Amino acid sequence: MTFSVKSPILGFEHIKTMEIIELDKFFVKLQSKDDNTSFTMINPFALRDYDFEIPTYYEELMQIKDSSELKIYNIIVVSLPLETSTVNFIAPIVCNMDNMTLSQIVLDAAVYPQYGQAEKIENFIQK
C-alpha cells in the first residue's frame, strides 16, 4: 500500500511517498519510496486504550470525513528483548485508507499527558 505523505515525519520532511508493509498482526514497516529510510510501527490498540482527536488542520489536509477508514500506527524503536522496545505514543501516524494519504500528528502533551514519546512495550504486557 503506497501513501502520499501530507504532513511529514519529523526530521524526514524530504519524504513524500511511503509504503506500508504488514509484517504480522501487530507490526508494520513504513518504507520510504524516495530513499532507504524505514520505520517499524505497531498497532497501538494491541497494547493499550488509545484515543485522541485529529485536529481540523489534518482532517482537511487528508480529506478525512466521518466515514473515512483510518488506520493508526505508532513508531517504535526496536530493542532486544522485544519487551524493552519503546513506542512513541505522542506522535501517531494516521493513514486515510480512502485516499491513501498519511500524516504524523504530534499531539499536545498538555492535553494528552497519558501518552509518552518513549514508552516501553513491557509496561503494557500483563505478566
C-alpha positions in Angstrom: 0.0 0.0 0.0 1.6 3.3 -1.1 0.7 6.5 0.6 1.2 10.2 -0.2 2.7 12.0 2.8 0.7 15.1 3.6 2.4 16.0 6.9 5.9 14.6 7.2 7.5 12.5 9.9 9.6 14.9 11.9 13.2 15.1 10.7 12.2 13.4 7.4 10.5 16.3 5.6 12.0 15.2 2.2 10.0 12.0 2.1 6.8 12.5 0.0 5.8 8.9 -0.7 5.8 5.9 1.7 4.7 2.3 1.6 3.3 0.3 4.4 4.2 -3.4 4.5 2.4 -5.6 7.0 4.8 -7.8 9.0 2.3 -9.5 11.2 -0.9 -8.7 13.1 0.9 -6.1 15.3 3.8 -4.7 13.4 4.2 -3.0 10.0 7.1 -1.5 8.2 6.9 2.1 6.9 9.3 2.3 3.9 10.1 5.5 2.1 9.8 5.3 -1.7 12.1 8.4 -2.0 15.2 6.9 -0.2 16.1 4.0 2.0 14.5 5.3 5.2 12.2 2.9 7.0 10.4 2.7 10.4 8.9 -0.1 12.3 5.4 0.7 13.6 2.9 -1.0 15.9 -0.8 -1.0 16.1 -1.3 0.9 19.4 -4.6 -0.8 20.1 -2.8 -4.1 20.6 -1.1 -2.5 23.6 -3.5 -0.1 25.3 -6.6 2.1 25.1 -5.6 4.8 22.7 -7.8 7.7 21.8 -7.2 11.3 20.5 -8.9 14.0 18.5 -7.5 14.6 15.0 -7.0 18.3 14.7 -9.1 20.0 12.0 -6.0 21.0 10.1 -5.1 17.4 9.5 -8.7 16.4 8.7 -8.7 19.0 6.0 -5.2 18.2 4.8 -6.0 14.5 4.5 -9.7 15.0 3.5 -10.9 12.9 6.5 -14.6 12.5 6.8 -16.7 10.8 9.4 -17.0 7.8 7.1 -13.2 7.6 6.3 -11.4 4.4 7.0 -8.4 5.3 9.2 -5.5 3.2 10.4 -3.4 4.4 13.3 0.2 3.4 14.0 3.0 4.4 16.3 6.7 4.3 15.5 8.8 2.0 17.7 12.5 1.8 18.4 13.1 -2.0 18.3 15.4 -3.4 21.0 16.2 -6.9 22.2 14.5 -8.3 24.1 11.4 -7.0 22.2 9.7 -6.0 25.5 12.3 -3.3 26.0 11.4 -1.6 22.7 10.0 1.8 23.0 6.8 3.3 21.4 6.2 6.9 20.5 2.5 7.4 21.5 2.6 11.2 21.4 3.1 11.4 17.6 0.9 8.8 15.8 1.0 8.1 12.1 -2.6 8.4 10.8 -3.4 6.8 7.5 -6.5 7.6 5.5 -7.2 4.4 3.6 -9.8 6.1 1.4 -7.4 8.4 -0.4 -4.1 6.7 0.6 -2.7 9.7 2.5 -0.8 9.7 5.7 0.5 12.3 8.3 2.4 12.2 11.5 0.3 14.1 14.0 2.1 15.5 17.0 -0.3 15.5 19.9 -0.2 18.3 22.6 1.5 16.7 25.6 -0.5 19.0 27.9 -3.8 17.7 26.5 -2.6 14.0 26.4 -0.3 13.6 29.4 -1.0 9.8 29.4 1.0 9.4 26.2 4.8 9.4 26.1 7.4 9.7 23.5 9.4 6.6 24.5 7.2 4.1 26.5 8.5 0.6 26.9 6.3 -2.2 25.5 6.9 -4.2 28.7 4.8 -1.6 30.6 1.7 -2.9 28.6 2.3 -6.6 28.8 0.4 -8.5 31.5 2.8 -10.8 33.4 
